[in-house]
Amino acid sequence: MDAATVEALLRDHLADCDIAVNGEGANYDITVIGAVFEGMRPVKKQQLVYGALSEHIARGDIHAVNIRTFTPAQWQEQA
């Protein structure tokens, strides 16, 4: 599995989000920015992203992920 494939999986589940995936093999750094995260607790945000990848994590295609999630306002604060 490569970063482009992971990104495509995420885009299928989080269509209205900006997504960046870096990494290779089975380890990825994932950043997702979207209004879908408004009002969600951090754990819920992570669960939403994990949900898109759960099958591949269970199969071992993806071993480790570092997930960063932001609302658009939170992302602007980072800049």
Sequence and secondary structure as in RCSB ss.txt:
>XXXX:A:sequence
MDAATVEALLRDHLADCDIAVNGEGANYDITVIGAVFEGMRPVKKQQLVYGALSEHIARGDIHAVNIRTFTPAQW
QEQA
>XXXX:A:secstr
  HHHHHHHHHHH TTSEEEEEEETTEEEEEEE GGGTT  HHHHHHHHHHHHHHHHHHTS  EEEEEEE HHHH
HHH 
